[in-house]
Amino acid sequence: MNEPEQAGLARLRDGWISGGAVFELAPAEWKDVAAASNPDEQERRLLAIAAQALDVALRPAAPKTLKRRPQLPMLALPMLPDRLRPLLRAALKHAVDARRKALVVRLVASRGFVTHPMDWMPAASDQNAPDVYAPWLDWQASAEQERPGSADKLNADNWADFYPAARRLALAAMRCSEPAAARQLLEAKAPAESAEIRLPLVELIRIGLGPDDAPYLKSLAADRSGKIRELAGRMLAMLGEHGEAGADVPVAELAGFIEEGKAGFIRRRTTFGPAKTKSHAQEQRRAELFELCNLVDLAARFGVTESDFITGWQFGADNNADIFLSRMVAASGSDAAVAHMADTLIAAGGKAALLVLQLAPRLDTGRQRVLVRQIVKDAQFSGALSQAQGIEAGWLGWDDLSNGRFLATLRNGIAAKEDAPRRAAEDIVETIGYLVTAPAAAKFIDEVVAAGLPPASPSLGLLRLNAALTANPSQSAR
């Protein structure tokens, strides 16, 4: 559309806005088309021609800097039915942070559906989205950099053809079937990537981690990223390998915060417990050291195995120290040490079982379920379940909720006059909305509403979505 044409259409528009007739101002060729015996009909025809010219025929050409994006890829699961999208949006709106939004999305995926992109879309840097969203992650990344893409199996030659999410999924699958080939591919190609992309790739070595991976992990001690050096050290500890030279200096300092003793009259055994700290600065330093050091190095400092150190630890003497140790075991303990600590704490029950939540990402599904059932039964949650990562969605039944003190304790929290107990109760309601089955979610809504929670409370959003979200039959068949 040239300037005279634009100016002519502007005169017509201004005339109509002022309420006058503009037929005489129209181009001659338009008058022939718009001519009619009735003046009103002339104006209507002229308006139709102008609208067609503005909106269809004479639209401005797209600027040359505009890039055409490929269509949003189809995902492996169907989208959530339209009738459930308002419930999804309500649950997402109430989720105050990315972690809680992730619970909503993971629940939907566990039932065999994905979100509509207008309701929720993962960011290109989102490493916590369910794997089914990998094509969308790469579609987001394609806006920043163009790659030709590849339908072939990932290898050194087509490494650059894969976007980060697709590459990570391909490497994860390769670690399951061909762990050595995946490790060799990482050795060859990962060093050229940025630290942000390299870190989640190196984390894949956890899949099928074995002694053959030790040389590669040791080579990462010279990596330019401190996070990757720390990650490699912790995975080496999982294999029973000690840290690099000089690493025992912080271990020696940490050992100074731990007291060794003896217990038992007939069968003497070694015990370990936290020494009393004298200041807040010492408390902070102890926390830093637990994060820096590896379990295998700490146990070796006292001349015992990982399992012996865990068995001898005096849980309950210092809650903060117990949490620090749990995080250390989760980050650097061997699989046997993690399982041993989880079984020990679950058997102890009560508040001790809450420490196992730090280990949740390293536990198998069976132990996770035993842990959650124990915590719910004893009503020793205090919002802790919502902090756990990696627990699967949608399996806790009504019998699990009604077995023990859970419902009675929750009713008391909902009916409390103080704000803090009520907020804690609402947090638990949200977390249960992620964990329970659909039938249990429906019964639980009735229970908490009867206890005094307003029916319109936003904290019921995830429960309502759960109750309405029956499993996709095709997904169940798989």
Secondary structure, DSSP 8 states (H G I E B T S, - for coil): --HHHHHHHHHHHHHHHTT---GGGS-HHHHHHH--SSHHHHHHHHHHHHHHIIIIIT-----TT----------SS-B--GGGHHHHHHHHHH--SHHHHHHHHHHHHHTT-B--TTT----TT-SSS-GGGHHHHHHHHTTTS------S---TTTGGGS-HHHHHHHHHHHHHH-HHHHHHHHHHHGGGS-HHHHHHHHHGGGTT--GGGHHHHHHGGG-S-HHHHHHHHHHHHHTT----TTTHHHHHHHHTTEEEEEE-SSS-EEEEEE----SHHHHHHHHHHHHHS-HHHHHHHTT--HHHHHHHB-TTS-HHHHHHHHHHHHHH--HHHHHHHHHHHHHH-HHHHHGGGGGGGGS-HHHHHHHHHHHHHHT--TTGGGG--S--SS-B-HHHHHSSSHHHHHHHHHH-SSHHHHHHHHHHHHHHHHHB-HHHHHHHHHHHHHTT--TT-GGGHHHHHHHH----HHHHH-
